Amino acid sequence: MSDDDAPELSPEAQGCRALCLDLPDATSDFPFGTAAEAFRVRRKIFALVTRHPKVGGEHWHVNLKADPELVPGLVAAHEDVLPGWHQNKRHWVSVVLHPDLDRELLEQLVEDSYDLVVSGLPVSKRPMTH
């Protein structure tokens, strides 16, 4: 499937998509159909942008990998950060992408997710640092 088949993203989801694709060697695809775009580094998913009424209502959301030690605090401290939807809730969070979302928070969570995935790769497969 191509980007042309995907549903139209909100401006916030487009911004999240751009953040993900700006990271070294990041790629995207649609492994679960056009309603969910996965962002990968070296074939490993670090973000998944999708929309489901149970998570963000009318808003898109992004699932991001997170340090299991930090997940409970992130969920408690930020109303837009939820336990990962359809993911291991110990290792993933869902962030609701709406106009009032703190952009710096989103940037940090996207970068942290990417870094967690990269750190799990063999050294020889890691991209140049960002």
MDTraj code that builds the backbone (N, CA, C; nanometers):
import mdtraj as md
import numpy as np

residues = "MET SER ASP ASP ASP ALA PRO GLU LEU SER PRO GLU ALA GLN GLY CYS ARG ALA LEU CYS LEU ASP LEU PRO ASP ALA THR SER ASP PHE PRO PHE GLY THR ALA ALA GLU ALA PHE ARG VAL ARG ARG LYS ILE PHE ALA LEU VAL THR ARG HIS PRO LYS VAL GLY GLY GLU HIS TRP HIS VAL ASN LEU LYS ALA ASP PRO GLU LEU VAL PRO GLY LEU VAL ALA ALA HIS GLU ASP VAL LEU PRO GLY TRP HIS GLN ASN LYS ARG HIS TRP VAL SER VAL VAL LEU HIS PRO ASP LEU ASP ARG GLU LEU LEU GLU GLN LEU VAL GLU ASP SER TYR ASP LEU VAL VAL SER GLY LEU PRO VAL SER LYS ARG PRO MET THR HIS".split()
xyz = np.array([
    [0.0835, -0.1168, 0.0000],
    [0.0000, 0.0000, 0.0000],
    [0.0884, 0.1235, 0.0000],
    [0.0368, 0.2276, -0.0554],
    [0.1152, 0.3502, -0.0648],
    [0.0535, 0.4597, 0.0199],
    [0.1263, 0.5701, 0.0303],
    [0.0745, 0.6865, 0.1013],
    [-0.0560, 0.7349, 0.0393],
    [-0.0729, 0.7145, -0.0918],
    [-0.1929, 0.7611, -0.1609],
    [-0.3179, 0.6890, -0.1128],
    [-0.3044, 0.5682, -0.0610],
    [-0.4178, 0.4898, -0.0146],
    [-0.4588, 0.5248, 0.1282],
    [-0.3740, 0.5953, 0.1998],
    [-0.3974, 0.6231, 0.3415],
    [-0.5042, 0.7306, 0.3584],
    [-0.5814, 0.7225, 0.4688],
    [-0.6790, 0.8275, 0.4960],
    [-0.6084, 0.9600, 0.5239],
    [-0.6809, 1.0689, 0.5037],
    [-0.6212, 1.2011, 0.5256],
    [-0.5917, 1.2224, 0.6733],
    [-0.4694, 1.2605, 0.7008],
    [-0.4259, 1.2834, 0.8385],
    [-0.4608, 1.4246, 0.8831],
    [-0.4832, 1.4389, 1.0123],
    [-0.5011, 1.5717, 1.0701],
    [-0.3670, 1.6450, 1.0644],
    [-0.3665, 1.7774, 1.0794],
    [-0.2387, 1.8497, 1.0834],
    [-0.1464, 1.7978, 1.1938],
    [-0.2032, 1.7607, 1.3076],
    [-0.1220, 1.7096, 1.4182],
    [-0.0598, 1.5744, 1.3834],
    [-0.1371, 1.4882, 1.3187],
    [-0.0848, 1.3582, 1.2772],
    [0.0201, 1.3757, 1.1675],
    [-0.0006, 1.4727, 1.0782],
    [0.0995, 1.5018, 0.9755],
    [0.2298, 1.5480, 1.0392],
    [0.2181, 1.6308, 1.1436],
    [0.3375, 1.6767, 1.2142],
    [0.4111, 1.5629, 1.2814],
    [0.3362, 1.4702, 1.3407],
    [0.3973, 1.3534, 1.4042],
    [0.4660, 1.2669, 1.2987],
    [0.4005, 1.2503, 1.1860],
    [0.4575, 1.1722, 1.0759],
    [0.5910, 1.2332, 1.0325],
    [0.5938, 1.3658, 1.0194],
    [0.7169, 1.4345, 0.9790],
    [0.8270, 1.4155, 1.0831],
    [0.7917, 1.4236, 1.2116],
    [0.8905, 1.3999, 1.3179],
    [0.9528, 1.2615, 1.3029],
    [0.8685, 1.1625, 1.2801],
    [0.9171, 1.0244, 1.2684],
    [1.0090, 1.0076, 1.1482],
    [0.9678, 1.0621, 1.0346],
    [1.0457, 1.0430, 0.9121],
    [1.1726, 1.1264, 0.9081],
    [1.1842, 1.2251, 0.9960],
    [1.3069, 1.3055, 1.0030],
    [1.4206, 1.2332, 1.0748],
    [1.3904, 1.1239, 1.1407],
    [1.4935, 1.0508, 1.2152],
    [1.5773, 0.9657, 1.1198],
    [1.7046, 0.9436, 1.1510],
    [1.7935, 0.8694, 1.0609],
    [1.7393, 0.7311, 1.0235],
    [1.7368, 0.7050, 0.8940],
    [1.6964, 0.5764, 0.8369],
    [1.5531, 0.5362, 0.8695],
    [1.4691, 0.6310, 0.9079],
    [1.3288, 0.5997, 0.9358],
    [1.2537, 0.5783, 0.8047],
    [1.1679, 0.4788, 0.8049],
    [1.0823, 0.4485, 0.6907],
    [0.9403, 0.4288, 0.7428],
    [0.8454, 0.4233, 0.6502],
    [0.7080, 0.3963, 0.6920],
    [0.6436, 0.2970, 0.5974],
    [0.5440, 0.2271, 0.6507],
    [0.4647, 0.1349, 0.5710],
    [0.3296, 0.1161, 0.6397],
    [0.2455, 0.0340, 0.5789],
    [0.1098, 0.0120, 0.6277],
    [0.0864, -0.1378, 0.6502],
    [0.1460, -0.1961, 0.7546],
    [0.1362, -0.3404, 0.7744],
    [-0.0015, -0.3886, 0.8191],
    [-0.0854, -0.2977, 0.8667],
    [-0.2167, -0.3361, 0.9191],
    [-0.3298, -0.2730, 0.8388],
    [-0.3038, -0.2352, 0.7155],
    [-0.4037, -0.1668, 0.6342],
    [-0.3786, -0.0172, 0.6354],
    [-0.4536, 0.0542, 0.5542],
    [-0.4278, 0.1966, 0.5340],
    [-0.4598, 0.2840, 0.6546],
    [-0.5286, 0.2320, 0.7530],
    [-0.5664, 0.3141, 0.8690],
    [-0.4567, 0.3234, 0.9741],
    [-0.3465, 0.2530, 0.9556],
    [-0.2379, 0.2555, 1.0548],
    [-0.1037, 0.2591, 0.9818],
    [-0.0302, 0.3674, 1.0017],
    [0.1014, 0.3810, 0.9389],
    [0.2095, 0.3533, 1.0428],
    [0.2940, 0.2557, 1.0124],
    [0.4039, 0.2188, 1.1022],
    [0.5312, 0.2906, 1.0583],
    [0.6079, 0.3339, 1.1574],
    [0.7376, 0.3978, 1.1324],
    [0.8441, 0.3074, 1.1905],
    [0.9453, 0.2806, 1.1089],
    [1.0452, 0.1808, 1.1449],
    [1.1863, 0.2357, 1.1300],
    [1.2740, 0.1742, 1.2058],
    [1.4164, 0.1919, 1.1855],
    [1.4731, 0.0504, 1.1768],
    [1.5387, 0.0222, 1.0669],
    [1.5947, -0.1124, 1.0429],
    [1.4882, -0.2211, 1.0643],
    [1.3690, -0.1961, 1.0092],
    [1.2567, -0.2907, 1.0086],
    [1.1867, -0.3066, 1.1435],
    [1.2297, -0.2349, 1.2456],
    [1.1683, -0.2432, 1.3790],
    [1.0784, -0.1211, 1.4001],
    [0.9549, -0.1443, 1.4417],
    [0.8590, -0.0355, 1.4618],
    [0.8938, 0.0450, 1.5868],
    [0.8963, 0.1781, 1.5695],
    [0.9123, 0.2667, 1.6850],
    [0.7908, 0.3582, 1.7026],
    [0.7041, 0.3660, 1.6017],
    [0.5829, 0.4479, 1.6133],
    [0.4755, 0.3928, 1.5207],
    [0.3513, 0.4101, 1.5630],
    [0.2370, 0.3662, 1.4834],
    [0.1299, 0.4741, 1.4942],
    [0.1014, 0.5408, 1.3828],
    [-0.0001, 0.6462, 1.3810],
    [-0.1299, 0.5865, 1.3285],
    [-0.2360, 0.6020, 1.4061],
    [-0.3654, 0.5457, 1.3702],
    [-0.4754, 0.6259, 1.4376],
    [-0.5980, 0.5834, 1.4156],
    [-0.7112, 0.6515, 1.4790],
    [-0.8115, 0.5457, 1.5224],
    [-0.8581, 0.5587, 1.6459],
    [-0.9602, 0.4689, 1.6981],
    [-1.0436, 0.5461, 1.7988],
    [-1.1771, 0.5358, 1.7903],
    [-1.2624, 0.6148, 1.8793],
    [-1.2415, 0.5878, 2.0279],
    [-1.1941, 0.4708, 2.0638],
    [-1.1725, 0.4405, 2.2056],
    [-1.0497, 0.5111, 2.2619],
    [-0.9613, 0.5560, 2.1757],
    [-0.8380, 0.6179, 2.2237],
    [-0.8466, 0.7694, 2.2184],
    [-0.8625, 0.8255, 2.1036],
    [-0.8599, 0.9709, 2.0911],
    [-0.9885, 1.0309, 2.0401],
    [-1.0950, 0.9509, 2.0385],
    [-1.2194, 1.0020, 1.9817],
    [-1.1982, 1.0320, 1.8353],
    [-1.2198, 1.1568, 1.7981],
    [-1.2038, 1.1974, 1.6583],
    [-1.0576, 1.2199, 1.6209],
    [-0.9701, 1.2250, 1.7204],
    [-0.8291, 1.2564, 1.6959],
    [-0.7473, 1.1313, 1.6627],
    [-0.6431, 1.1526, 1.5848],
    [-0.5448, 1.0482, 1.5604],
    [-0.4623, 1.0302, 1.6869],
    [-0.3947, 0.9176, 1.6965],
    [-0.3003, 0.8977, 1.8070],
    [-0.1785, 0.8239, 1.7539],
    [-0.0721, 0.8293, 1.8312],
    [0.0503, 0.7587, 1.7949],
    [0.0885, 0.6677, 1.9107],
    [0.1171, 0.5431, 1.8785],
    [0.1716, 0.4500, 1.9773],
    [0.3232, 0.4602, 1.9700],
    [0.3844, 0.4765, 2.0872],
    [0.5293, 0.4921, 2.0952],
    [0.5866, 0.4005, 2.2017],
    [0.7016, 0.3449, 2.1730],
    [0.7726, 0.2631, 2.2708],
    [0.8237, 0.3561, 2.3807],
    [0.8207, 0.3079, 2.5050],
    [0.8668, 0.3904, 2.6172],
    [0.9362, 0.3022, 2.7200],
    [1.0232, 0.3624, 2.7960],
    [1.0928, 0.2926, 2.9042],
    [0.9879, 0.2442, 3.0042],
    [0.9827, 0.1134, 3.0320],
    [0.8813, 0.0605, 3.1241],
    [0.8829, 0.1273, 3.2615],
    [0.9992, 0.1756, 3.3036],
    [1.0085, 0.2444, 3.4332],
    [0.9365, 0.3794, 3.4289],
    [0.9259, 0.4385, 3.3105],
    [0.8677, 0.5719, 3.2966],
    [0.7203, 0.5720, 3.2570],
    [0.6707, 0.4609, 3.2029],
    [0.5334, 0.4568, 3.1521],
    [0.4308, 0.5004, 3.2563],
    [0.4300, 0.4446, 3.3782],
    [0.3271, 0.4869, 3.4744],
    [0.3302, 0.6372, 3.5032],
    [0.4479, 0.6942, 3.5150],
    [0.4603, 0.8371, 3.5410],
    [0.4140, 0.9220, 3.4238],
    [0.4448, 0.8782, 3.3013],
    [0.3999, 0.9514, 3.1829],
    [0.2480, 0.9540, 3.1749],
    [0.1874, 0.8383, 3.1989],
    [0.0413, 0.8280, 3.1942],
    [-0.0217, 0.9137, 3.3042],
    [0.0373, 0.9121, 3.4223],
    [-0.0173, 0.9895, 3.5349],
    [0.0001, 1.1403, 3.5148],
    [0.1093, 1.1816, 3.4532],
    [0.1419, 1.3241, 3.4428],
    [0.0780, 1.3948, 3.3234],
    [0.0393, 1.3199, 3.2212],
    [-0.0094, 1.3823, 3.0977],
    [-0.1419, 1.3193, 3.0561],
    [-0.2472, 1.3992, 3.0523],
    [-0.3781, 1.3444, 3.0180],
    [-0.3841, 1.2913, 2.8749],
    [-0.2945, 1.3358, 2.7886],
    [-0.2929, 1.2911, 2.6492],
    [-0.2055, 1.1684, 2.6271],
    [-0.1425, 1.1198, 2.7314],
    [-0.0599, 0.9993, 2.7231],
    [-0.1351, 0.8878, 2.7949],
    [-0.1643, 0.7821, 2.7201],
    [-0.2437, 0.6700, 2.7702],
    [-0.1629, 0.5414, 2.7594],
    [-0.2027, 0.4374, 2.8321],
    [-0.1373, 0.3079, 2.8111],
    [-0.1498, 0.2686, 2.6633],
    [-0.0498, 0.2048, 2.6094],
    [-0.0466, 0.1708, 2.4673],
    [-0.1676, 0.0923, 2.4210],
    [-0.2377, 0.1457, 2.3213],
    [-0.3559, 0.0803, 2.2666],
    [-0.3115, -0.0341, 2.1757],
    [-0.3623, -0.1531, 2.2038],
    [-0.3283, -0.2748, 2.1283],
    [-0.1787, -0.3047, 2.1284],
    [-0.1096, -0.2637, 2.2329],
    [0.0337, -0.2887, 2.2478],
    [0.0574, -0.3362, 2.3909],
    [0.1761, -0.3801, 2.4190],
    [0.2141, -0.4154, 2.5551],
    [0.2154, -0.2860, 2.6369],
    [0.1224, -0.2746, 2.7294],
    [0.1046, -0.1501, 2.8040],
    [0.2201, -0.1186, 2.8980],
    [0.3065, -0.2136, 2.9197],
    [0.4255, -0.1888, 3.0017],
    [0.5334, -0.1171, 2.9202],
    [0.5357, -0.1417, 2.7900],
    [0.6429, -0.0905, 2.7034],
    [0.5979, 0.0154, 2.6030],
    [0.4684, 0.0409, 2.5930],
    [0.4175, 0.1333, 2.4920],
    [0.3173, 0.2307, 2.5533],
    [0.3127, 0.3516, 2.4968],
    [0.2105, 0.4498, 2.5319],
    [0.1414, 0.4958, 2.4039],
    [0.0190, 0.5423, 2.4185],
    [-0.0537, 0.6066, 2.3091],
    [-0.0646, 0.7542, 2.3421],
    [-0.0321, 0.8382, 2.2465],
    [-0.0386, 0.9829, 2.2652],
    [-0.1455, 1.0369, 2.1707],
    [-0.2461, 1.1031, 2.2274],
    [-0.3544, 1.1602, 2.1476],
    [-0.3021, 1.2861, 2.0780],
    [-0.3169, 1.2889, 1.9458],
    [-0.2633, 1.3981, 1.8638],
    [-0.3723, 1.5020, 1.8378],
    [-0.3840, 1.5973, 1.9258],
    [-0.4828, 1.7036, 1.9094],
    [-0.4120, 1.8387, 1.9093],
    [-0.4814, 1.9458, 1.8706],
    [-0.4152, 2.0760, 1.8543],
    [-0.3463, 2.1298, 1.9797],
    [-0.3929, 2.0942, 2.0973],
    [-0.3346, 2.1489, 2.2205],
    [-0.2210, 2.0641, 2.2780],
    [-0.1856, 1.9561, 2.2110],
    [-0.0785, 1.8693, 2.2608],
    [0.0532, 1.9462, 2.2672],
    [0.1260, 1.9273, 2.3742],
    [0.2576, 1.9900, 2.3920],
    [0.3541, 1.9317, 2.2879],
    [0.3940, 2.0138, 2.1922],
    [0.4802, 1.9694, 2.0817],
    [0.6144, 1.9166, 2.1331],
    [0.6701, 1.9820, 2.2339],
    [0.7983, 1.9365, 2.2891],
    [0.7852, 1.7982, 2.3521],
    [0.6735, 1.7736, 2.4193],
    [0.6494, 1.6409, 2.4766],
    [0.6453, 1.5361, 2.3658],
    [0.5707, 1.5649, 2.2595],
    [0.5617, 1.4705, 2.1481],
    [0.6994, 1.4452, 2.0873],
    [0.7751, 1.5510, 2.0626],
    [0.9090, 1.5346, 2.0049],
    [0.9958, 1.4461, 2.0932],
    [0.9919, 1.4696, 2.2234],
    [1.0738, 1.3914, 2.3161],
    [1.0313, 1.2450, 2.3169],
    [0.9004, 1.2199, 2.3187],
    [0.8523, 1.0814, 2.3217],
    [0.8844, 1.0077, 2.1919],
    [0.8739, 1.0760, 2.0778],
    [0.9097, 1.0138, 1.9494],
    [1.0586, 0.9800, 1.9483],
    [1.1419, 1.0746, 1.9886],
    [1.2867, 1.0493, 1.9908],
    [1.3227, 0.9384, 2.0892],
    [1.2586, 0.9379, 2.2050],
    [1.2858, 0.8324, 2.3034],
    [1.2477, 0.6955, 2.2489],
    [1.1339, 0.6876, 2.1803],
    [1.0901, 0.5612, 2.1224],
    [1.1911, 0.5123, 2.0187],
    [1.2303, 0.6019, 1.9303],
    [1.3302, 0.5699, 1.8283],
    [1.4594, 0.5209, 1.8946],
    [1.5061, 0.5951, 1.9951],
    [1.6315, 0.5599, 2.0631],
    [1.6226, 0.4236, 2.1317],
    [1.5075, 0.3925, 2.1908],
    [1.4904, 0.2612, 2.2547],
    [1.5020, 0.1487, 2.1520],
    [1.4402, 0.1684, 2.0363],
    [1.4470, 0.0657, 1.9321],
    [1.5894, 0.0536, 1.8792],
    [1.6541, 0.1657, 1.8521],
    [1.7921, 0.1629, 1.8015],
    [1.8846, 0.0953, 1.9020],
    [1.8665, 0.1226, 2.0304],
    [1.9552, 0.0633, 2.1318],
    [1.9415, -0.0885, 2.1382],
    [1.8302, -0.1415, 2.0895],
    [1.8111, -0.2859, 2.0872],
    [1.8670, -0.3534, 1.9630],
    [1.9150, -0.2746, 1.8690],
    [1.9729, -0.3296, 1.7461],
    [2.1193, -0.3655, 1.7680],
    [2.1694, -0.4643, 1.6932],
    [2.3133, -0.4894, 1.6983],
    [2.3877, -0.3618, 1.6566],
    [2.5017, -0.3378, 1.7162],
    [2.5783, -0.2159, 1.6886],
    [2.6015, -0.1981, 1.5387],
    [2.6285, -0.3060, 1.4683],
    [2.6572, -0.2968, 1.3248],
    [2.5353, -0.2533, 1.2433],
    [2.4160, -0.2658, 1.2981],
    [2.2939, -0.2301, 1.2251],
    [2.2383, -0.0938, 1.2646],
    [2.2970, -0.0299, 1.3626],
    [2.2453, 0.0987, 1.4101],
    [2.2760, 0.2094, 1.3097],
    [2.1784, 0.2971, 1.2853],
    [2.2042, 0.4105, 1.1961],
    [2.2932, 0.5135, 1.2648],
    [2.3405, 0.6072, 1.1875],
    [2.4176, 0.7177, 1.2444],
    [2.3275, 0.7902, 1.3435],
    [2.3833, 0.8374, 1.4525],
    [2.3023, 0.9022, 1.5553],
    [2.2441, 1.0326, 1.5043],
    [2.1331, 1.0711, 1.5677],
    [2.0652, 1.1954, 1.5272],
    [2.1005, 1.3080, 1.6190],
])
top = md.Topology()
chain = top.add_chain()
for i, resn in enumerate(residues, 1):
    res = top.add_residue(resn, chain, resSeq=i)
    for name in ("N", "CA", "C"):
        top.add_atom(name, md.element.get_by_symbol(name[0]), res)
traj = md.Trajectory(xyz[None], top)
